[in-house]
């Protein structure tokens, strides 16, 4: 049961690409942080909703997937640097032959997977080419 509250607490960052920003130095964080690693105790953290745009810094194409994701291969996982600065890892929805470092991407809301025998579907953020 302890995982249920954690799941609901993470919905903002999972579904809305929400993080935090330090009002002292202007540093952005994703996932959200409770304190600024630059300013330490003098930093004042506030919630921040990212625009959801950025560029691919690095990527890999998955041909042999983990259990439950076999029907999605091949798919692309990328490190994406958001325009505000933070980097995150996410699946990029596009033809694997067309992906490249420096590609502009935007966040999209998509199915991430299914859990358990009941097949509870869960959703979250993936990325797609900005021009699509």
N, C-alpha and C positions, 0 to 999 in steps of 0.2 A: 504493500500500500504506500510506502514512502516514495515510490517513483511517480505516483499520480500528482502530488503537489508540485514536484519538480517539473513535470511536463507542463502543467498550466502556467508556472512561473516563466517558462521559456517561450511561451507563445509569441510575445511581442517581438523578440529578436528573430524567432524562426519564421513568423509569418509576415512581418512588416519591415525586415531589415533594420531593426532598431539597435542602436548602440548608445554610446555616451560621448560627451565632449567636455574637455576641461575648459572652464571659463577663464582660468588664469593664463594658460599657455596656448590654448586653441587646439590641442592634440585631440584626435578622434580615436575611439576604440570600438572594435567589434571583435568578439562579442562584448557586451557591456562590462564595464569595470566599476568598482566602488570607489577607487582612488586613482589619481594620476601618477603614473610611474616617473614622470618628469618633475612634477612639483611636490610630490609626496603630500605632506600634511597641509600645505598652503593651498593646494588645488581645490577647486570647487567643481564637482562633477554634475553635469545635467544630462537628461535624456536627449537623444538626437536620432532623428529618422533620416537615414541615408537616401540619397536620390536614386540609388540603385544602378548607377552607370559606372563603367570602369573599363579596364583593358586587361587582356590576358598577358601574364608575366611568364608563365610556364604551363605546360600541359602534358598529359599522357593519354593515350588511347587504350582503353581496357578491352581486351579480347577474351579473356577468361575471367568471368565475373564471380563474385562471391555468391553463396547460396541465396536464392530468391531473386537474383538479378540477371540470371542467365539469358532470359528472353530480351534483355535490353542491349546486348552486345552487338557490335562494338559501340562503346560510348566513351565520351571524353570527360576527364576530370581536369580541372584547371585551377591554377592559383590566379586569382583575380585581384588586381589592385583597384579599389574603389577610387573614384575621383577625389574623395576627401582624404585618402591616404591609407586606411587600413587594408590589409590583404586577407583574403579568405579562400578556402578551397570549396569548389562547387562543380556540379555537373554542368556542362555546356551543351545545349540542345542545338545541334547542327550537324551537317554532313562532316564526319571526321576528316575527309580529304580537304575540306575548305578552311579548317581551323588554322590559325597561325598566331605566333607571338606578336603582340601589339594590336590584335583584333579588338575593336570596340564592342562591348557587350552591355546588355541591360538585364535587370532582374525580371524574372517571370515567376508566377505562382503555379506550381505543378505538383502532381502526385509524386511522392518520394518512395512509397512502398506500402506493404501490407504487413500487419502483425498478427501472429497467433492463428489458431484454427478458425476463429470467427472472421478472419480477414479484415480486421479494422484497418481502414485506409488512412494514411497520414500524408499531409501535404507540407510544402515548404518552398523555399526559394531555390530556383535554378537560374541559369543565365542563358541568354540567346543572343545572336549577333544583333547589334544595335540597329542595323538597317533592315532587319526582317520584320 
